[in-house]
Amino acid sequence: MFNKDRWLEIIEVLTTNVWRTILTAFGVCWGIFILIVLLAAGKGLENGIKQDFGDIATNTMFMWTRATTRGYEGLPKGRSFEFKINDVQAIRDNVPDLRFISPRNQLGGFGGNNNVVRGIRTGAFNVYGDYPEIINQDPMAVTSGRFLNYNDINEKRKVAIIGQGVKNDLYDKDEDALGTYIKIQGVNFMVIGTYKKSNSGGGEEGQKEIFVPFTSFSQAFNRGEDVGWMAITANDGSSISQLKDKIVEVMKKRHKVHPEDTRAIGYFDLYEQYNRVESLFGALKAVAYIVGIMVLLSGIIGVSNIMLIVVKERTKEIGIRRALGEQPWSIKKQILMESIFLTLISGMVGIIFGSLVIYGINSLLDSIGPVDMFMSPSVSVGVVTGALTILIVSGLLAGFIPAQSAIRVRPIEALRTE
Amino acid sequence: MIEIKDLHKSYKMGSNSLHVLKGINFKVEEGELVAIMGSSGSGKSTLLNILGMLDSADSGEYTLDGVPIKNLSETKAAQYRNKFLGFIFQSFNLINYKSALENVALPLYYQKVPRKERQEKAMKYLERVGLKPWADHLPSELSGGQKQRVAIARAMAGEPKVLLADEPTGALDSKTSYEVMDLIQKINDDGNTILVVTHEEDIAHMCKRIVHLKDGVIVEDKKIEQVRAEQYV
């Protein structure tokens, strides 16, 4: 393999007809280039879409109440009802394999009125009443202070964690928010922490949230036992999509909703959506591979063709070598190595060009800012190794027929070729 | 050294077959310089090809240096060719993208001699044919006579038992032909066994024995007084 003479010969043969070699190489180069760029584009699209899911635990469903659409047990249709705090325990008791159940309440919302005041500054923010577990379902980085804990819940402390966006709006640049008070709908809360969500976590809106203990929220804003909505995450091994029917059923029973009333309880299954997107990208990746490999294939046929011609041209030389005592296997190896070398080198050039294009697109995206549904296209090391493996295998395939025909030539016939 | 008994060979040409060798019996001792003569179509090249293991006989026995040559696989044949035989061709058959030195070193490469030793040995043989200063030249930069001398050096580099020369002077003018024959005679003087196929009378007379082939049989086999090529150079 690492035989100087063999390599010198390979270089010699491939450089005797430089243009032919380059044109042949181009076929393979182009194929692998297409493969890499397609995969990268698919990845970019995938990154862009997945960004919308943010860091949210994807094995999660959200559930809320709506008006009933059917009468049941003497209750009229069109009845409104609310989840209660003890529903959480009921779900936990009746449905196994759930990891987190977070009851939530919310104030404000997108485009709402100014509801938070500090000194002379005001702002409209989403205010959530939450349990400490929510940080696992809707991840955020606590940048100073701490997040909620169960002491806050049990003692109904009026404390708040504010987002970076809230801090920017209500505080001076260098001001320390910890220990200060903000007034949420007339009730004072002490700021005990600040957080920052990763850029993908709901964008700018995600930084403008305030988290307070669920119990203090209920008390301060007069929600009693009511729960606005729930975020439920299943254990890693099981899927929320399979558990959600059970959960909804438990809720229907507890709130006297007709078992066939499908509209009284609303839910959103993030996992199902996520899976749909996942399988879409799986299909996209498969298409990229198929198209790329097909294009590559035509390049490889080109290599095979050229190798056949090379063998033809070198028939006499092969005859001389065999007369001098070269083993047939050695000749075969030579042809195969030439073919692999040619495909591998041109494939690498293709990979390099592909990477350059991807790099170019990335820096373009960086300079013009985020684009909808497209983000940092890239190929992983795994894909590149995969591509190289494909190249070696295809080099072998491309060289196989020519190598076979090279050793089929009998030395006497080869020498007769004048 | 070489012993063949009742050798037959025919070629299929469509429906009829052409019987080229019709029972050849023939023996060559070590150190002989034999010319095989005959007009074209007499079977002399076929005989040489069979002797060179480039082609196989239909029937008959062939023993080379005590080793029976029969039913060889391509791999085995390549091994024997490399070990026992050196070829000199009419059209030189040098590999044109390799320098003279590399061409000479080729049989040694197939013998798996290490690169450095190979180069030294090849250089020794190039020196012997008087082409040391041309070691780095490509075949295209050499004259016909020089090319044939490189080919002779190459044939000898593997230190074979027998040198087989197929019309070694066929593509050369008479002056260079004599130079080449002079070289072949000198190599023979050192004790090497050489077979020369030729149809030129004067070249044949520079050997020590002439075997005459006609229509696939040996019609004449005689020892002769060798004419030294030196005097014409």
Interface residues (C-beta under 8 A of the other chain):
Chain A: K4 D5 E12 T16 K316 E317 G319 I320 R321 R322 A323 L324 G325 E326 Q327 P328 W329 S330 I407 R410 P411 I412 L415 E418
Chain B: N49 G52 L54 D55 E74 T75 A78 Q79 Y80 R81 N82 K83 F87 F89 S91 N93 L94 I95 Y97 L106 P107 Y109 Y110 Q111 R115 R154 G158
